[in-house]
Amino acid sequence: MTEPKLQVNLMPTPPAGVELPKKPLGTFRWISTALTVALVLWSALKIDARWSRLIEAPGDMWTLGRVMFSNMEASKITELLGAMWESIAIAWLGTMIAAIFAVPLSFLAAENLVGRPIAWVTRQVFNVLRAIPEIILAVAFIPVFGLRPMAGVLAIGVGSIGTLGKLFYEIIEGINKGPVEAVDAAGATGLQRLRWGVLPQVTPEITSFLLYRFEVNIRASAVLGVVGAGGIGSDLAEALKFKDFGTAGLGLIIVVLGTICVDTVSGAVRRRIVSGKKTMLDVEREASLAVGRVGTG
């Protein structure tokens, strides 16, 4: 005797007079794909690039690297280390200047704290500042402050306000409404609402993004030195100008190593801020998990 087969109808029959929607044709997907491919082809033809040079590029890069890294002078290390430290100082001061303006303005750009008109105006300020490259700002500040690090500090500071402000107000708009409603129910003022309902939630992420922006600004400060805004970029530009490839190679190594060191320390601090301090319970839990893995292995 055979058992009856169980039939499951995954698509129920619609009621009489009701039609199921038709499967979309994917027209938008095909049009967007075609436009993307056309844009790539148009860009490749418009820039008039000699793509055949890509085949010769590895050999040329090897020759340049051999010239730069085989004629380095140890006597220039102290001078270049000082220039690298100046670049780090420029990036740090610029980041702090940007934070002074971006943090309070970000509260005015968050729609969950202020009205939409005020938030819209503040966001446009961020958009304008974010649209101007730091190197253009440096060129604008050099006639005022001269070929000094101050031009680089202000260029990085003003250029970072837009990016940090956008990141900060998005963090603020994503906060939990519970603490804010609890503070409002207790009769808190506007400042007390920010102090006890908003700041405790956003401070770790804001600090983390500040440190990340500091890492980015270190690279920017090295580039700004090329136009005379201070830092190790000025030494690199001068070395390349006079074909002192050994000094340029040594400076490049110092830039890479200095950036890696700062990124490593900053990354560890950011992880510590976001994850919080480990308690004894966390340590014991990790130890027990490790012992379990060893036992099962």
N, C-alpha and C positions, 0 to 999 in steps of 0.2 A: 504494500500500500504506500503510495507516494504522498509525501506531505505537500499541502498546498503552498504555493510560492507567495511570499509577501510582496505586494507591489506598493511602492511609495511614489506618489506623484508629487515631485518637487515643484512643479509649476501648476498651481491650482487653476481650474477653469474659471475665467472671469464670469460674473453675472451677465445675464442677458442684457444686451444694449450697451455694455461697457467694453471698450477696446483697450488692450494693453499698448503702452507707448512703443513706438518702433525703435529699433536699435539705431543709435546715432551713426551717421556716416563717417565721422571723423574728418569732416571738411576742414575745420580749424587746424587740426594737427597737420594735415598735408600742406595747407597754405603756409603755416608757420615754418614748417621744415623747408619748403621751397624758398621762402624768403630768406631764411638763415643761410642756406647754401648759396643763393644768389648774392647775398651780402658778403660772404667770405670770398667768393670768386671776384666780385667787383673790387674788394679791398686789395686782394692779391695783385690785380692788374693795375690798380690806381697808384700804388706806391712805387711801381716800376722797380721792383727788387730784382736783383740778379741772383736767382735761385741756384744757379750753377756754382756760385761762391760757397754754398753750404758744403759742397764736397771738399773744397780746399780749406774750409775754416778750421777743422781739427789740426791740420798740419801747421797753419799759421799760429793758432793758439799755443801749440807745443813749442814753436820757436820763440814766441813772445815770453812764455813762462820760463823757458830755459835761460833767456837773457835776463829776466827780472830776478830769478831766484838763485842765479849762480854768481852774481856780482854784489851781494849784499855786504854792507859794512857795519861791523858791530859798534862802531863809534856813534852811529846815528840812533841807536836804540833808545838812549835816554831822552833825546829830543823828541822822538816820535811817540814815546810813552807819555810824555808831558802833553803833546798835542792830542793824543787819544783821551787822556783824562779831561782835557778842555772840552772835547766833544761830548763826553759823558755829562760834564757839568752843564753845558748848554742844553742838552736834552732834558736834564732834571729840572733846571730852572724854567724852561719853556713849558714842561708838563705841569709844574706847580702853578704857573701863571694861568694856564688854560683851566686848571681845576678851580681856581678862585672864581672864575667867571662862569664856567660850565655848570658847576653844581647848583648855584642858586637859580640860574636861568632855566635849568632843566625842570625845576618845580613849576615854573611858569609855562612850560611847554607840555606838561602832562594834563590831558583833558579830564582825568579823574580828580584833579585837585583844583583846577581853575576852569573858567568858561572856555568854550571852543574858540571864540574870537581872540582872546589873549594867547591861547596855545598856538593858534595859527600864525599870529604875528611873530611870536618867539621862534617858531619852527622855521619861518622864512629867514630870520637872522642866521640861524644855524646853517641853512641851505646856502646862503650867500658866502659865509665864511668857509664852508666845506668845499665850495666850488673853486676857490682860489688856491693854486698850488703853493707850497711853502717856498719854493725857489723864486716865484714871482714876488712874494712878500719880502723875501730877503733882498731882492734887487730894489724894491721900493724903499726899504729901510736903510740900505747902505748910504745913499746920499745924505740921510739925516744923521746917522750915527757913525758913518765912516766904515772902513774895513776893520771892524771890531767884532768880537763875539756877541756884543749886545744886539747887533742886527740879526744874528742867528737865533738868539734867545727869543726875541719878539716875533720873528717869523714862525718859529715852531709853536710859540704860545698862542698866537692868533690863529694859526692854521689848525691847531688841535681843538680849539673851542667848538667848532662845528661838529666834528666827529664825536668828541666826548659828550657833547650836549645831546646828540641824537641817541647815543647808547644809554645815557643816563635816564632820559625821559621814557624810553621804552622799558627800562627796568622799573621805574616808578609806576608806570601804568599796569605792570604785571603783579603788583603787590596784592597780598591777601586783604580783603576788605574787613575782615573780622576785627582785627586790632583797631583799625580806624573807627569803626562803628562803636566799639567799646569805649574809646576815648571820647567820642562825641556824646555818648550817653552819660558820661561822667561830667559833662559840662565844660570840657576843655576849650581853651581859646584856639585861634588859628595856629599860633606858634607852638602851643602845647600839642596840638594835633600832629604837627610835623615832627616834633621832638620825640613823642612817645608812640605814635601810631605808624609813622612812615620811615623815619631814619633807622630804627633798629632792623627793619626788613631789608633796606637797600644798601646800607653801609658796606657789608662784605663784598657785594658784587661791584659796587662803585669803586672800592679800593682795588679790587682785582683788575678792573678795566683800566684804572689809572696806571697800574704797574705795567700792564700790557702795552698801553700807549707809550710809556716811557721806553720800553724795548724798541718800539717802532721809531721813536724820535731819535734814538741813538744812530740808527742808520740814516735818518734824514739829516742829522747834524753833520755827518761825514760828507754827505752830498752837498750840503749848503756851503761847506768850506771851499768848494770849487769856484764859487762866485765871490769869495772873499769874506764870508760871514764867520770866519774863525773855525777852529778845530783842525783835525788831522786832514780834512779834505783839502785845505790850503797847501799843506806840505805835499800831498799826493799830486795835486794839479801842477805845482811848481816843478816837482821832480819829473813828471811826464813832459812838461813844456821844454825843459832843458835836456831831455833824453837821459836823465839819471835813473835808469831802469832798476838799478840795484836798490836805491832808496825807495822807489815806488813799490817794489816787491816786498821789502821789509815792512813798509807801512801797511800794505795790504794784509800781510800776515798778522800784524798787531791789531788791525781793525777786526779781522775775523775772530781772533782769539779773545779780544776784549768783548766783542758782542756775544760770543758764546758764554763767557763767564757771567756777564750781566744777565743774559737770558736764563741761565741755570739758576742763579740766585733768586731772580725775580720770579721764576716759575715755581720754585719751592715755597716762596713767601705767599704767592697767590693760592697755591694748593692748601697751604696751612690756613689762610684766611677763610677760604670757602668751606673746607671740610671741618674746621674747628680743631681744638686740642683733643688728643686722644685721652680718654679716661682709662682707669685701671681695668674697668669692665671690657673695654674695647681690646686692650692688650691681651687679657685672658681669653677672650673669644677668638682672637687671631691665633693665639698659641694652641688652643684646643683644636682649631681647624687644621693647623699645621700637623699636629700629632695625628689627627684622623687621616690625613692624606698619607703620612708615612705608614700608618698601620694598614691602610688598604692597599698601599703599593707593595 
